[in-house]
Amino acid sequence: MGRRRSKSSSKRKKKKTNPLDKISNLPSDVIQHILSYLHFKEAVKTSVLSKAWRHKWAMLPSLAFDDTDGSSIERIVNHVLFSHTGPVDAFKLSTARDLDTRDIDLWISRLSSYSIKEFILKLWDRYFKYDVFSRLFSFQDLTRLELCNCSLKPPSTFKGFRVLKGLHIRRVTVAQDALEKLIESGPLLERMTLCDITGLTQLNIYAQNLQFLKVGGVYKDLRLKNTTNLVDVSIDGKWGSSEFFKFFVQLPIIERLTIKFKGSNRMRLDQPNWNCTFTQLQVLKVTGYFGIHTEEVEFIRSVLSSSPVLKRIALQPVSGTNVCWELPIMLNDFGNLEKNFLAPLTDYYMQSNEYYDED
């Protein structure tokens, strides 16, 4: 009898040392810490590990969805949002599918009950434009807002996002006065992307704390006012030369500059008088150039000659073009400059969504 009890006791001891039990007995805060390092979709899969893990994903504060989540992204988002039991501070959705606007309205309405700090809605279908639900403008804890293929019409009662630090909008329709108010009413705004804003040809930017600015599109008049902390700027080459150079003279203290030429919209560099000095520019990156146009070479030369403390230049041509010999020969005149020739951009990349990403 004693031996039988000993066997039973031995089995019980083995069961207690089962690795699965160790996972089950982890403290709740440890489980949450582990899940925080996983992509949201992978975190949901941990529900099969044990009963203790089954619903832990429903307490994660950051929710992220994309087209890899399944064929019915609406059903997935609905299930997660209305099954969630903890606080939510970030919502991210990136999809090329044609969504029902009523679903997006419902999600924003649901999220309005939380203290949302980060809201990202990337709708890559060019034929779909979402009219942003007015409830979004009640998200007063927002520190980052990113929208793609949306239409923005802030209500008259909107006073701004007072703690917003990052604003990134692409292919968005918004009135000039509404966008200027959105920017100016964010006193903490540090990083901003404005790419292909529909119906907008001029803009005044008031942003005292702005440090990074990416601009893409066609602007007849883009004025920077009280942007004394702006040190990193990225612009494309869709502007005419006069508009481009008027913008350039507003950037005397920038430290990093990225210029993107874009195919047939290549910048017309016919400005006779440069008259611009970048006293603090240290890094220059030029991408999307063809390398067969003399004006491109002369433009790069003008920037280099006007940048007395420049340390590094990176050049990235378009794939399938012959880089003219004039460019490397011209760069020999700047012997102390670190030069990086990057792999050429493909035509696909020039037109892809990633080309517009912030970083």
Salt bridges, closest charged atoms under 4 A:
GLU42 OE2 - LYS45 NZ 3.69
ASP67 OD1 - ARG97 NH1 2.97
ASP100 OD2 - ARG102 NH2 2.77
GLU118 OE2 - LYS92 NZ 3.69
GLU146 OE2 - LYS122 NZ 3.44
GLU146 OE1 - ARG144 NH2 2.87
GLU146 OE2 - ARG170 NH1 2.93
ASP196 OD1 - LYS238 NZ 3.64
ASP221 OD2 - ARG223 NE 2.94
ASP232 OD2 - ARG256 NE 3.60
ASP236 OD2 - LYS262 NZ 3.51
GLU295 OE2 - ARG266 NH1 2.80
GLU298 OE1 - ARG301 NE 3.68
ASP333 OD2 - ARG301 NH1 3.47
GLU358 OE1 - ARG144 NH2 3.26
GLU358 OE1 - HIS168 NE2 3.39
GLU358 OE2 - ARG191 NE 2.51
ASP359 OD1 - ARG191 NH2 2.75
